[in-house]
């Protein structure tokens, strides 16, 4: 097993780093490192810059605008973006809906949607969770009834991330309420968010942010041609889509950037005149996170080596990256709150007139990252998957 980068890969990392130095807009970078919300215009402006370079969808097939990079190059690309403070493009179009269309979509669907996703013309969102159907997606109740050449949709989705920006939404809907198994009778369908009958309502989080929404569908007419794959076979599509969330979920680059900011905060003088980093117990906690992060990176490299040498897709054990990556993110936010002390109070630094991009949004970030171990399949469920699929328990 080779866990080292080749000379070509090292040169590629420098190419990505240098390009980001000159092309990442500073106002967008400052929002990312200052934990501020990005607007739809911010996301689309950055998407257009990447599309002009040919880097907006590096994981796609070359014939549809992909770069032809191997898995290691894509991993380096993601890591350098995180280290630089570049925002990741919202995954719902480029990394979730698009792979589904490439695998299951008709030629007409690919021609209609893929170029616009690649260029950032449409902002996509995901309609999976419902009240009573979160981790258990087989419990979805939003109903789609076939009427002639349309489906009529009625129901509700919840926790729809960035739904307020959505131009299109892909949804799991129930097309056969009498199916013998819950996983049967579910279909995967695409909807234009401007269609009459769709209502988006904000869910304001405890940090004051508007990130998620609830969406209501009242007799929404959707052309039958927007059905992806076969009717009642949406569970097959959903499983394929979820498999694309795992490999990049370790977020090593972002965690390294956050850890560096935490170290800088710990070196500041406290009221007693001594920096917190001189507290051996606190220093030990930072060291433990750094060791965990090194181990996570080595584990990511093991999966990359497996795919690079054997051409194998990662198995269920790739969920380790999601589990440990999100736990490390939470550990960093918890320790940052401890290091900042009273300065971590929501908006305190702003109110005091000392705007600090790290401490002024620490509390909202801490609260927001409580969800990290839940989304993309809760960590408890991921452990069950590993136990069952990899260990045979």
ABEGO torsion letter per residue (X at the ends): XBABBBAAAAAAAAAAAAAAAAABBAAAAAAAAAGBBBBAAAAAAAAAAAAAAGAABAABBAAAGBAGBBAAAAAAAAAAAAAAGBBBBBAAAAAAAAAAAAAABBAAAAAAAAAAAAAGABBBBBBABBBGBBABAAABABBBBBBEABBBBBEBBBGBBGAAABABBBBBBBABAABABAABGBBBBBBBAABBGBBBBBBBBAAGBBABBBBBBBGBBBBAAABBEBBGAAAAAAAAAAAAAAAAAAGAAAAAAAAAAAAAAAABBBAAGBBAAABAAAAAAAAAAAAAAAAAAAAAAAAAAAAAAAGBBBBAAAAAAAAAAAAAAAAAAAAAAAAAEAAABBGAAAAAGBBBAAAAAAAAAAAAAAAAAABGEBAAAAAAAAAAAAAGX
